[in-house]
Amino acid sequence: MEKVIIALAGVLVGAILTVGREIFTEWRKDKKDAQYLAIRIVCIFDRFVEGCIAVAGDEGLYHGQPDAEGLSRRQVDEPNFDIQLADVNWKSLPSELMYEILSFPNDLDDVKHIVNSTFDDVASPPTFDEGFEERQYQFSKLGLKASYLVGKLRSEYNLPARTLNDWNPTEYGKS
């Protein structure tokens, strides 16, 4: 009887160790998947922030001058945001962070709508000052939100800070 109990205990310990190893392996894989996804997203958001900074500096003038017709025109294209990453495990991120990232294109659509409405309904030629001010403001806010999300990802997944020398895009966006 004692041998049966020892054999049963051995089988039970073996099963527990096997299950524990599988759980640990899956946890480690999820952690690596999340870190890889975070790296990819940070790179996309960093480029987006740069685009927002360019828009925030656009006053509609080319070398300080309006175009040949005397009108101010958009000199910088609005940044694109393509987060279509099919080869990653989105479920590896915490749900709140995943929601903030995946809903970001909606925020961009809202900003584009606000800016276009301002240019169409409020801004007047030849300078379109109201339109350019709204465009600068909205893209500055969106760039700051993107920068905030990048900060959360870098913090959550121990990613290094971006080397910017003496220039800080977040501070530029706040001014």
C-alpha positions as CSV (number, residue, x, y, z in Angstrom):
1,M,0.0,0.0,0.0
2,E,2.9,2.3,0.9
3,K,4.4,1.8,-2.6
4,V,1.1,2.7,-4.3
5,I,0.9,5.9,-2.3
6,I,4.5,6.8,-3.2
7,A,3.9,6.0,-6.9
8,L,0.7,8.1,-6.9
9,A,2.6,11.0,-5.2
10,G,5.3,10.7,-7.8
11,V,2.8,10.8,-10.7
12,L,1.0,13.7,-9.0
13,V,4.3,15.7,-8.5
14,G,5.3,14.9,-12.1
15,A,1.9,16.2,-13.4
16,I,2.1,19.4,-11.3
17,L,5.6,20.1,-12.6
18,T,4.6,19.5,-16.2
19,V,1.6,21.8,-15.9
20,G,3.7,24.4,-14.0
21,R,6.3,24.3,-16.8
22,E,3.7,24.7,-19.5
23,I,2.1,27.7,-17.6
24,F,5.5,29.3,-17.2
25,T,6.4,28.7,-20.8
26,E,3.1,30.3,-22.0
27,W,3.5,33.2,-19.6
28,R,7.1,33.8,-20.9
29,K,5.9,33.6,-24.5
30,D,3.0,36.1,-23.9
31,K,5.5,38.5,-22.2
32,K,7.9,38.3,-25.2
33,D,4.9,38.7,-27.7
34,A,3.8,41.8,-25.8
35,Q,7.2,43.3,-25.7
36,Y,7.7,42.7,-29.5
37,L,4.3,44.3,-30.2
38,A,5.1,47.2,-27.9
39,I,8.4,47.8,-29.9
40,R,6.5,47.8,-33.2
41,I,3.8,50.1,-31.9
42,V,6.4,52.5,-30.3
43,C,8.1,52.8,-33.7
44,I,4.8,53.6,-35.5
45,F,3.8,56.1,-32.8
46,D,7.2,57.8,-32.9
47,R,6.9,58.5,-36.6
48,F,3.3,59.7,-36.1
49,V,4.5,62.2,-33.4
50,E,7.1,63.5,-35.8
51,G,4.3,64.1,-38.3
52,C,2.2,65.9,-35.8
53,I,5.1,68.1,-35.0
54,A,5.5,69.0,-38.6
55,V,1.8,69.9,-38.9
56,A,2.0,71.9,-35.7
57,G,4.7,74.1,-37.3
58,D,2.8,74.5,-40.6
59,E,1.4,78.0,-40.9
60,G,0.4,77.7,-44.6
61,L,3.3,79.7,-45.9
62,Y,6.1,78.5,-48.2
63,H,9.4,80.2,-47.1
64,G,7.3,82.7,-45.3
65,Q,5.2,83.6,-48.3
66,P,1.7,82.7,-49.5
67,D,1.3,81.0,-52.9
68,A,1.2,82.7,-56.3
69,E,-2.5,83.5,-55.8
70,G,-1.8,85.1,-52.4
71,L,-3.4,82.2,-50.4
72,S,-2.0,80.3,-47.5
73,R,-1.9,76.5,-48.3
74,R,-1.1,73.5,-46.3
75,Q,2.6,72.8,-46.7
76,V,2.8,69.6,-44.7
77,D,0.7,66.6,-45.1
78,E,-1.2,65.2,-42.1
79,P,0.6,62.2,-40.7
80,N,-0.6,58.7,-41.5
81,F,-1.3,56.1,-38.9
82,D,-1.3,52.5,-40.0
83,I,-1.4,50.1,-37.2
84,Q,-2.5,47.0,-39.2
85,L,-0.2,44.5,-37.6
86,A,-1.5,41.0,-38.5
87,D,1.5,39.1,-37.4
88,V,1.3,39.9,-33.7
89,N,-0.6,38.8,-30.7
90,W,-2.7,41.8,-29.7
91,K,-4.2,39.9,-26.8
92,S,-0.8,39.9,-25.1
93,L,-1.3,43.5,-24.1
94,P,-3.3,44.6,-21.1
95,S,-6.9,45.3,-22.4
96,E,-6.9,49.0,-21.4
97,L,-3.7,49.7,-23.2
98,M,-4.9,47.6,-26.2
99,Y,-8.1,49.7,-26.3
100,E,-6.2,53.0,-26.2
101,I,-4.0,51.9,-29.1
102,L,-6.6,50.3,-31.3
103,S,-9.0,53.3,-30.8
104,F,-6.3,55.8,-31.7
105,P,-7.3,55.8,-35.5
106,N,-10.7,57.0,-34.4
107,D,-9.1,59.9,-32.6
108,L,-7.2,60.7,-35.8
109,D,-10.4,60.6,-37.8
110,D,-12.1,63.0,-35.3
111,V,-9.2,65.4,-35.6
112,K,-9.3,65.4,-39.4
113,H,-13.1,66.0,-39.3
114,I,-12.7,69.0,-36.9
115,V,-9.8,70.5,-39.0
116,N,-11.7,70.0,-42.3
117,S,-14.8,71.5,-40.8
118,T,-12.9,74.5,-39.5
119,F,-11.3,75.1,-42.9
120,D,-14.7,74.7,-44.7
121,D,-16.9,76.6,-42.3
122,V,-14.9,79.0,-40.3
123,A,-11.6,79.9,-41.9
124,S,-11.6,82.6,-44.5
125,P,-9.2,83.4,-47.3
126,P,-6.5,84.4,-48.0
127,T,-4.8,83.4,-44.8
128,F,-7.2,80.8,-43.4
129,D,-5.8,81.7,-39.9
130,E,-8.6,79.9,-38.0
131,G,-8.1,76.7,-40.0
132,F,-4.3,76.6,-39.5
133,E,-4.6,77.4,-35.8
134,E,-7.2,74.7,-35.3
135,R,-5.1,72.3,-37.3
136,Q,-2.0,73.1,-35.3
137,Y,-3.9,72.8,-32.0
138,Q,-5.6,69.5,-32.8
139,F,-2.5,67.8,-34.2
140,S,-0.5,69.1,-31.2
141,K,-3.0,67.5,-28.8
142,L,-3.0,64.2,-30.8
143,G,0.8,64.1,-30.9
144,L,0.9,64.6,-27.2
145,K,-1.6,61.7,-26.7
146,A,0.5,59.5,-29.0
147,S,3.6,60.5,-27.0
148,Y,1.8,59.6,-23.8
149,L,0.9,56.2,-25.1
150,V,4.5,55.7,-26.2
151,G,5.6,56.6,-22.7
152,K,3.2,54.0,-21.2
153,L,4.5,51.3,-23.6
154,R,8.1,52.1,-22.9
155,S,7.5,52.0,-19.1
156,E,5.3,48.9,-19.2
157,Y,7.8,46.9,-21.3
158,N,11.1,48.4,-20.2
159,L,11.9,49.9,-23.6
160,P,14.7,52.5,-23.8
161,A,13.8,56.1,-24.2
162,R,14.3,57.7,-27.6
163,T,17.5,59.5,-28.0
164,L,16.6,63.1,-29.1
165,N,19.8,65.0,-28.1
166,D,18.6,68.5,-27.0
167,W,15.2,68.5,-28.7
168,N,12.0,67.3,-27.1
169,P,9.0,66.9,-29.3
170,T,6.6,66.7,-26.3
171,E,7.8,70.1,-25.1
172,Y,7.6,71.5,-28.6
173,G,4.0,70.3,-28.8
174,K,3.1,72.0,-25.5
175,S,4.5,75.4,-26.6
